Amino acid sequence: METTTVILIVVSVYLLISLMTGIIPYLRISKSVTGFVVGDRNMNAFIMYFVIGASIFSAFAFLGGPGWAYSRGAAAFYLIGYGILGIVPMYFLGPRTWRLGKRYGYVTQAELLADRFDSRFLSIILGFLSVIVLIPYLTLQMKGAGYVLDVISEGMIPEWVGAGVTYIIVLIYVLYSGVMGVGWSNAFQGMIMMVLAWVLGLYLPNALYGGVGNMFSEIMSAGHEAMLTAPGLTAAGDPWSWWGYGSAVFVSAVGFSVWPHFFMRSFAARSERSLRLSIVMYPTFMMFLIPILLIGFAAIIYFPGVEQADSILPYVLMRLELPAIVIGLFCAGTLAASMSSGDAILHSAASVGIRDSISKLVRNPLTDRQEHILMRISVVLIGFIAYLFAVVLDVSLVALLLGSYGGVAQIFPIVFAAFYWKRATKAGALAGLFGGLAVNMIFLIFPEMAPFPMHEGVYGLAANVILLVSVSLLTKPDAPERVKKFTDSGRIPE
């Protein structure tokens, strides 16, 4: 049997198992908005562990991580840096979010913040902002899946077909099972990602260099010292400044903790204990980035001159003398990275778009059934829009995604203030959010205006905090009863 045929059979089996794993939870959850969005608040620690890990580290990490190590060297450790720091706020914010969600019925981030600051307008804005930043994130997952299938089939499966087939499967189980389908499939996909990342990440340095230590020694001897010197290189190949590196880690870590599809998983946990346990265990999942980066470093000497750095993983796979079934498994692992984030993003964008924006714009309140139906329609619509970006429109979405971290990070100050600062007001929250977004956008479009070579999100956060504090102090305090239930949320009985 031809190598390509064997690879495609392995990938097809993986896709079939993913589909079945995602559909099975449909039999166990209620057919309500709460069931669709937060799985009836019944996710155990095992599922939460993979949902938290797999929903963030995506095709961008599985393909982009080795690409950064291959082309930018030590700069790739940025991924590990922001991942470690980004989970810390969730240890404190997550349990408070879970308690409030259980008591008051919240299922989204914007819903919680809109109630804290008594602002329907804030809910609508956060809902639209969430969808806007999640669509390019979803698009990248589709592009990654399409690219992998195109490479392993040697062009037999065009990117547009590969992305379409993969995400039709994602669409089906998200439509049927909502967040529990995302959770179960993430557990399956996450285990595949972790095992295959470690196997290939340790195999390559040993096969090509005789070990990880020898690999780095040979890279040094070959004159690539700059690749191993922190903080690494820029995309243009110049040394990356500590200003740029440190600010990128900081903004990404801040944004990481408030990504809407990540934050709202706190509402789905079965208990506060299971949520805390999954957060504490999360770094063990993130360790899969170490072998992922080793793949990129291993290719520096043996596979020079690859122009599209993000393609280095499938490029290397197709040039190693590995059994076809093994190559198929590694390709399945790359698809798992894409799908495990894509399903979470698709589900969250649809849920937030309807729950926090559309439902607030209609005159009469939506019934639970109407809201549920609209969320499912939104899943199809958002999936189609992202697919168009992925395979039809010629848009630089990687730059858009990296820039979106600065926008997402602007949500953090109002989340923090909602729980920890009683004097924060609606006017202050709105001023901080809009001011931070505006400043972030200005420096994103005109980076030459920045006094220091830092990520534009830092300037946005500075403006955000200044406006939040100053406007809050200059305006009338919010109702004490409303504020107290949030600032005292750490003392709500479980």
SELOVO-164484 format. One record per residue: residue in one letter; x, z, y negated of N, C-alpha, C in turn. Coordinates in pm, whole numbers, plus 50000, padded with zeros to 5 digits. Atoms other than C-alpha are relative to their C-alpha. Example, Ala and Ser with C-alpha at 12.3 -4.5 7.8 and 13.67 -1.06 7.14 Angstrom:
<rs>
A500895000050119512305078050450500905000049880;S499184999450119513675071450106499235007349891;
</rs>
This chain:
<rs>
M500845000050119500005000050000500885000049875;E499205001050121501334991049653500045013249925;T499824987550075502685018849435498905002249899;T501034998750103500215011849154498665004150060;T501274996849935497275013349395499945014750041;V499944986049957498375047049536499845009249879;I500084991950121498825061149185498575000649949;L501375000550050495365049749080499035007550090;I500854992549907493785064549394500145015049973;V499774985850028495405098449320499315004149870;V500624997150130494235097148958498484999950013;S501455000749981490715087049068499465012450069;V500404987749931490505116749306500005011849902;Y499934989350100491615139749024498794999449905;L501135001550092488945125648789498695003950067;L501224996549928486255129849055499875015250014;I500024985349988487215166349115499695006449864;S500274994750135487215172548737498514998849968;L501425002050027483715158048714499155010250076;M500784990649920482365179548997500205014349952;T499714986650050484085210748865499255002949871;G500694998150126482515205248525498495000350012;I501465000749985478985198348655499445012350071;I500514988849919478645227548901499455011549916;P500544988850079478215254348627498604997649944;Y501345003150049475035236248515498925007350080;L500974993549912473285252648809499865014949971;R499954985450016474135287648686499695004949860;I500224995550138473545288148310498584996949955;S501335002550055470335289748109500014986949922;K500115012950071469085257547950499625002549854;S500244996250138469215272747602501234997149916;V498845001850088471475269847299501095010050035;T499014989849963473165302447399500724996150128;G499375004549877473785288447746500954988549976;F499185011850027475145255647611501245003349918;V498914997550094477325269847332500955010950048;V499124988849961478625303047472499805004350145;G500114997149857477685301747841499315013150032;D500714987249982475245330847812500935012049987;R499004989450021478285351747706500455006150133;N499734995249864479365353948068501314994650058;M498725004949950482925340048091500885011650041;N499114989449954485205361848301501424997649949;A498645000650054488885368348222500774987950054;F499295011349939490115341248463499674987049927;I500405012250070488095313448298500445000549855;M499584998550139488815327047949501494997049983;Y498555002250004492555326248023500314985049987;F499735014350003492465288848088499324993149882;V500675005950116489965281047813500855002049875;I499174997250117492175297947553501284991850002;G498755007449990495335281347683499814985049994;A500135014449985494165246747780499304993349883;S500745006450110491885240947481500894997349879;I499095002350111494845242147240501124990450039;F498885008449959497755226747433499494987950074;S500715012049963496675191147481500954988750032;A499175011849983497925155747527501084999549893;F499014999750107499695161347196501225008250041;A498884991949952501815188647360500654993450123;F499485005549875502175171247699500774987049976;L499305012350034503255138147542500895002049877;G499254998050124504355148847194501145009850014;G498934990249980506385178847315501284993750051;P498785006949954508835158447526500494989749897;G499605009950102508785132047250500805006449888;W499254993050104509905157246990501375004450052;A498724995849943512625171247221500944988050012;Y499205012249980513835135647291500504994449867;S499645006450126513855123946928500455009649891;R499724990550107514135155846721500715012650047;G499214989149947515895180346951499365013649982;A500444986150013515575217246863498765001649914;A501224999450081512755209446620498785002250089;A501134998749908510495208746928499665014650029;F500304985849976510795246646959498975005449901;Y501094996950092508385247146667498705002650077;L501224998449921505625243646930499905013950061;I500004986649940506645275847102499855010649893;G500054990250109507115294246773498605002349950;Y501344998050057503645287846637499015004450107;G500894995549893502015293046976500075015050021;I499824985549982503465327947007499355007749885;L500544992950117502525338246653498504997949985;G501395003550024499155320846651499005008250078;I500954992449918497595341946926499865014349950;V500014986050043498415375346756498735003849923;P501234996150072495495375146506498785001050091;M501174999749913493065368546791499875013250076;Y500084987049932493955401846954499195009849916;F500744991150091492455418946649498644994149959;L501245006350045489835393646538499044997250114;G500845003949887488575383546882499005010650044;P500944989749957487075416846996498925003049895;R501004997850104485375422046658498974988750000;T500895011649994483955386946680499055001150119;W500824998849879482715393247035498905010649980;R500984989350021480985425946937498884995749907;L501015004750094479225410346640499124989150062;G500775010549936478195380246844499005005550099;K500904993949902476705401847117498835007149932;R501044992150067474785423646872499074991449914;Y500805007450097473605397646618499734985550041;G500345013349949473495365646825500824988549947;Y499175011050050476275345646656500604992150117;V499365008349898477635316346855501084991049941;T498965008350063479875298646599500715008049890;Q499204993850105482545308046347499284999649866;A500675001650129480635294246047498765008849989;E501204991749999477485313146148500345014449965;L499564986450030479345346146138500395001549854;L499534999250139481025339045803498874998149900;A501125002250091477825326145645499145012549986;D500784987650007476055358645733500775010749924;R499184990050070478945380145608499934997849849;F499985002850143478955362645270498644995149948;D501385003250039475195355545264499944986349932;S499925013250062475725318445202499704988950101;R500355011749918473915289645370500954988449966;F499105010750044476135266345166501355000950071;L498744998049932479255281445322499904995150145;S500215004649863477825274645669500054984750008;I500055014750000477145238145584501404994149979;I498655005050031480615232745435500945002150118;L499124997249886482425249545726499634991350120;G500435008749890480315229645972500544985949986;F499505013650024481205196245815501534999750006;L498544999449996484865206645769500495000350144;S499614998849860485085216046137499914986650071;V500175013049934483715182646253501044990049951;I499045009450058485985163346016501405001950058;V498654997849949489175179846143500064999050153;L500005000749854488105179846510499944985650052;I500115013849952487335142546537501384993450019;P498685005849973490965130946486500735006950114;Y499414992649889492055158246729499484994450133;L500605005949881489635144146987500514985850022;T499525013749991490785108846911501384999350065;L498674999849941494355117746998499975002550150;Q500124997649856493265130947338499604987050071;M500435012649941491515097947408501154989850002;K498885009450006494515077547295501065003550105;G499044995749900496775098347519499584996150141;A500525003649867494555093047824500074984950022;G499965014549987494275055747758501414994750017;Y498615004649992498015051847710500585002750138;V499464996449869498875069948035499494990450107;L500575008849898496495048948245500504985649982;D499465013450026497775017048079501424998850057;V498625000349953501385025848165500085000350152;I499874998549855500865037048524499384988350077;S500615011649933498685006748605500744987149967;E499195011450042501324983748452499154989549929;G500835008850081498754969348215498704995750064;M501255003849933495974964748472498795006949935;I501084992750068493914991248291500385001149853;P499694999150144494004985147913499675013949945;E500214986750058494085015547688498535002749972;W501404997850036490475010447577499155003150123;V500724997249876489275010447938500365013950052;G499564987049952491375040548037499405011549921;A500604989650084490185061147741498515001050025;G501445000049977486595050747806499605006550131;V500324994449868486565059148177500245015050003;T499664985750000488295092648128498985008149922;Y500884992050086486015103947849498524998250029;I501375000249948482805092148010499825011850095;I500054988449910483595118348274499895012949920;V500074988250086484235144348003498625001149937;L501315000250064481025134047828498925005050094;I501044996349903478955138548144499985015150022;Y500064985749968480035173948226499805008849876;V500314992550122479935185547862498504999349972;L501445001550019476395171747833499215009150094;Y500724992249901475315189248151500215015049984;S499694985849984477095222648144500475007049874;G499564993550122478225228947787501325007250017;V498734993050001480935254847744500445004750138;M499604995749867480845266648106500604988450079;G499365011649939481585231348221501404998249947;V498675000450061484485231447975500905010650064;G499214989049945485635265148112500464997550143;W499645002449860485545256248481500974988350013;S499085011549992487185222348429501355003549940;N498724995650058489825238448205500825008150098;A499294992149900490705262648485500684990750101;F499445009649906491215233748729501114991949936;Q499015008450069493045211948476501215008149957;G498894991550043495135240948347500965003150113;M499134997349886496445249448693500854987750036;I499255012349974497435213048747501104998249897;M499025001450106499175211848410501195009250021;M498924990249989501175243548470500924997050117;V499195002549880502325235148824500854987649982;L499265012650011503305199148751501035000449888;A499024998850109505015207848421501265007050048;W498834992649950507275233148593500784991950104;V499325007949895508005210348889500854989049938;L499255011150059509005180248680501045005049901;G499064994850099510655201048407501265005650060;L498814994949931513025217048657500654989250086;Y499455010649915513415186348879500924990649923;L499225009950076514675162648608501415004749964;P498644995550030517605183848480500875001450124;N499224998549877518655191148838500374986550060;A499745013149941518345155148957500994991949918;L499175008350087520085139748656501325006749961;Y498824993150052522585166748554500565010750093;G499554989249913522825192248832499595013749952;G500494987150048521025219448638499724999749851;V500374999450142519615229648302501225002549913;G498804997050077522905244448180500904987949987;N499175012050003524835213148275499394989449908;M500675009950086522235191948096500365002449854;F499704997350140522775209447763501484998149970;S498565002150020526555208547809500314985249983;E499765014450009526475170847865499444994249870;I500565004750127524235165647563500975003249887;M499004996350101526805184447353501224991050009;S498785008049980529725165047504499794985649957;A500295013950035527985132047433499834998049849;G500065001250144527975139447060498625002049938;H501364997550051524365150747021499825014649957;E500074985950040525155185246877498825002749908;A501084997950097522595180446600498665002050070;M501254998649927519845177946862499805014350051;L500064986449946520685213046984500245010649895;T499774990650110521185228946643498705002449925;A501254996750071518205247246494500194997749850;P501355002449949515975238046327499744985850047;G500215013449947516535202846459499934989449892;L500035011550088515835169246298498594996949951;T501285005050049513065153746091499664987150076;A500405012549936511135123046206500934988549960;A499095010450047513605102146002501415001650057;G498694997849940516565116846193500945008349916;D499184991450085517845138945911499815014550040;P500174985749968518445176545950498745005649934;W501244993850050515155195345912500385013149930;S499664987850074515375222745649499255011950058;W500704987849957514475258745727498715001949922;W501244999650078511905256145448498904992550075;G500985008349932510165228145632499615005650136;Y500254994849866510535243145979499195012949996;G500674987150007509505278545886498584998949950;S501365001450054506515267645679499094992750098;A500815006949899505355243945956499555009750109;V500354989949899505455272446208498945009449945;F500934990550061503655295945968498604994249986;V501315006050024500835272245871499324996750133;S500595003349871500335260646229499515012550072;A500414987549936500185296546353498725005349936;V501204995450071497615305746086498804991350038;G501085009149964495545274846160499605001250146;F500244998549856495875279846536498925010450028;S500904988949970493965312646527498584997749952;V501365002350052490965298146339499484986050026;W500595012749958490535263846495498605003050051;P501384996649961486725263146537499785000150151;H500235000549855486845252946906500745011150073;F499244989049941489345280846974499355013449965;F500564987450049487825308646761498685003450068;M501344997249948484295304846898500005003450149;R499954995849860485475310947254499875015250012;S500164985549998485465347847161498565004050029;F501414996849977481665346847170499594998550147;A500415003349863481645334247530500475010250103;A499444990649903483545363147693498945009250059;R500944991149933481735385047945500065014049942;S499824986550055483165416847791501195000149906;E498864998650090485585428847529501295001250081;R498814998349916487995438647806500504986650054;S499585012949946488005403747961500604991349890;L499445007650111488645388547618501405004849967;R498674994550031491555411947541501004996450110;L499105003049888493035406147887500464985549995;S499635014150006492945368447850500944997249884;I499115001850116494595370847506501395005450030;V498714994049965497335393947634500764991350101;M499395008349896497975370747931500334985949951;Y499835013650051497945339247717501464995349994;P498625005050006501765337847662500524994850134;T499545005249870502235332648037499544985650019;F500445013949995500195300748004500894991349911;M499245007850096502135289347700501424996950048;M498655002449949505385291547896500174986350063;F499875013349942504565257548046500644990349900;L499345008550098505905243047719501514999250023;I498555000149977509445252447827500414988350089;P499625011749920509665227548116499584986749937;I500425012350068507725202047908501104995349905;L498935003750092510495202847647501274995950075;L498835003649921513195201247915499944985450044;I500175014149963511755167448020500554991049890;G499515007950112512465153847673501505000849984;F498554998550011515975168147658500724992350111;A499365006749887516765153848003500114985049979;A500025014550020515975118647881500974995249892;I499195003950116518325119047579501174991050040;I498825007549960521385106147765499664988550095;Y500285009849895519895087348061499014989149959;F501005010050043517085068947876500044998549849;P499895001250146518385061547524499214988049947;G500575011650067516695038647276498524997750018;V501455001749987513035044247362499395001849861;E500484999750139511365035747031498795009049982;Q501194991650010508015052647096500285013150073;A499534987649938509245088147156498915007150080;D501074993049930505845101647259499694994150137;S500235006249869505865077847555501085003550101;I498834997649915509015093047706499615005650137;L500394994449869507195112347983499554989150097;P500355010749906505375082548141501114989850017;Y498875009449991508415060748063500995004550107;V499064994649901510695083448267499384999850140;L500674999549870508135087548547500064986450071;M500055013349939507915050048605501394994650033;R498645004649973511715047048623500765009050098;L499404991449898512435075048869499584995250138;E500335004049863512545067949240499235011250069;L500874989649945509665091049321498924993350085;P501135005449923506945085949586498814997449909;A501145003850083503835069449444499015011449983;I500964989050007501675099449527500465010849902;V499444990150092504005122149328499814995349855;I500215005550134503885099149025498535001249960;G501434998850026500105098849056499605014149960;L500304986150032500005136749051500475003649859;F499504997050134502145138548739499164993149892;C500895006750094499935112948566498675007649989;A501214991750003496935134148665500225012249913;G499694988550085498675163548498499934996649852;T500085004350140498985143748175498554998049958;L501435001650029495305134348193499335013749987;A500564986550007494515171148255500255006149863;A499694994950133496275179947929499074993949895;S500905006750093494175154247746498575005150013;M501404996649978490845163347904499705014749971;S500244985750018491275201147885499855003949854;S500224997850143491475199247507498834991749951;G501055009150045489175169547462498615005350024;D501354995049972486215185947633499645011749909;A500264988650088486565218047429499734995449857;I500185005150136486875198347105498654993149986;L501265007450004483925175647184498815009650000;H501084990249993481695205047279499865007849870;S500034991850121482635225546974499554992049878;A500385008350115482315197046723498504997550000;A501445002549991478805189046850499205012649971;S500714987350019477725225546858500025004449855;V499844995650140479095233846512499264990649905;G500645009650088477815201746354498495002149990;I501444997850000474225209146457499665014149955;R500344986050026474175247146446500275004149856;D499574994950130476005251846117499704990849883;S500255009250110475205220645918498594994150004;I501285007149995472225199846031498835009849998;S501124990549993470005229746116499765007149867;K500134993550130470685244245768499484990649892;L500435009850099469715211945591498524996250015;V501405003749978466285206745748499075010649940;R500944991050068463215222045585499485010950093;N500564990449904461685238445893501055003750104;P499024995749901463795259146134499834992450132;L500045006949872464705240946456499705009950112;T500214991749882463405254846784501254999650087;D498854999749910465905264047054500134986850076;R499995012549923464925233047254500444988349912;Q499605010850090465255209746952501495000549970;E498584998450029468665224046869500854995850119;H499275003449878469815220147229500054984850018;I500075014649986468675183647241500914993249897;L499175005850106470365175746908501485001950029;M498604997849963473615191247032500464989850103;R499645009849898473575168347333500124985949941;I499915013050069472875137947115501294999349919;S498794999350081475715149146889501254998450084;V498875001849909478085150847188500284985150019;V499865014549979477445113747253500474993249872;L499665006450128477665104146884501445002749959;I498624996550039480905122946812500994993850096;G499135006449903482435110247134500174985249971;F499945014350032481595074447034500844997549875;I499225001650124483055078646683501495001750029;A498604997849965486295092946823500554988450082;Y499575011449918486445064547077500304987849913;L499765011150091486155038946797501355001649929;F498714997450063489065055246615501154997550097;A498935000849901491065055746938500364985750038;V499725013149941490715019647049499684988049910;V500405011450083489284998546765500705000249865;L499484999350135490435010846426501495002949998;D498564998050014494075009146322500255010549893;V499854988850093494425043546165501125009150048;S498934990849965497445066746154499435014050017;L500694987349977495745096446316500945011650030;V499054989249974498865115746417500315007349870;A499744993950131499685121346051498785007749951;L501234993350042496045130245988499835013350072;L500134987749925496075156246265500995010649951;L499004990450047499325172446149499615005449862;G500444995650131497935173445796498785009050007;S501234992249990494655188345917500275014850026;Y499684985949979496425220546018499985007649868;G500034993650130496855228045648498585002649954;G501394998150037493115223545598499345011050081;V500594989949912492095244445898500515013949962;A499424987050035494455272445788499275006549883;Q500704994250115492345276845472498815008650040;I501104991549953489645293045684500485014350024;F499494986949959491925322145778499795010949895;P500184989050097491835341845447498585005449995;I501374994850008488035343745445499595006950131;V500264992849874487945353445815500605013949993;F499334987050012490445381345749499245009049903;A500724992150100488595392645436498635004650050;A501334996449947485255392445619500055012850081;F499884988349913486515419245859500715011949934;Y499104989450044489045438845657499975003149850;W500024997050143488235437445284498565000849952;K501404997850042484935452545168499684993649866;R500255004950137485375439744813499904984749993;A500095014649999485465402944917498554995749977;T501355004450034482445384444773499784985450038;K500355014049970480625351844836500714990649903;A499355008550100481945337244511501504998950026;G498585000049971485475347344602500334991550122;A499775007649877485215332444952499894985049974;L500195014350030483885299044822501124994849910;A498935004250090486445297544540501324998650075;G498785000649923489295305244779500044988150094;L500055011149905488175279845038500174986549930;F499935012950070487625251144793501334998349927;G498725000950070490725259344590501144997350096;G498965002149899492905261444901499984985950055;L500135013749949491565228545037500484989749898;A499625009450105492075211244704501524999649982;V498544999450019495675223244659500714994250122;N499405005649879496495215045022499944984849997;M500165014550004495145179644975500914993649897;I499155005550106497055174244651501444998650048;F498615000549955500405182944807500174991550127;L499945009049885499535163445123500144985649953;I499975013750053498965131844918501234997549913;F498855001550091501745138244665501075010650034;P499014989949959504495157444852501165001549902;E498904999150096507015149344579499745010249891;M500354990150102505155173844351500395014250043;A499724986549949506085203544571501365005049949;P498714994650048508785226244420500985002850112;F499154997749883510095233844770499504991350115;P500405008849889510095212045087499265007550110;M500794992349904507415232745258498734992450038;H501285005549957504275223845448498975002349890;E500984999050109501455216745203499005011350019;G500944989249973499315242945374500415013349938;V499514987650061501515270745232499505001149856;Y500475000050138500615260844876498485002049996;G501444998149991496965258544977499625014450027;L500294985949967497025293445128500285009149881;A499684991850118498705307744818498874999249897;A501105001650094495995293244595498725006550053;N501184994449934493325303944842499935015249981;V499964985450008494385340444847499845004749855;I500094996250142494815342244467498564998949950;L501385002050045491345328044405499035009550070;L500864990949925489715348744680500045014049939;V499844986350052491115381344540499505001049857;S500344998950143490725374344168498514997949975;V501425002550022487215359544182499155011250060;S500754988949939486025387044418500005012249909;L499914988350088487265413744179499234998049870;L500715002850125485585396443885498504998150018;T501435002149974482185392544052499385012350063;K500754988649947479495416444167500225001550150;P499794997949855480185432144509498774995850081;D501095003649911478105419644800499275012550047;A500834988649956475345441544946500785008850099;P499224991049913477035472345105499545000050145;E500504999649863474755471745410500484987950079;R499565012249933475675435945492501505000550028;V498544999449987479395441645435500415009850109;K499604989249909479525473545640499964995950146;K500115003549858478395457845966501184991450046;F498835008049964481435434845953501285008249992;T498774992050014484105458545823500045011550099;D500064989349899482935485146070499834994550141;S500255006149870482725460446359500945005150109;G499094994349900485705476746528499455012550064;R500564987749946483515507346586498614997850064;I501275002849934480425489646725500155002950150;P499884997149856479835503147079499934987050081;E500035011849916480575477347348498714999350079;
</rs>
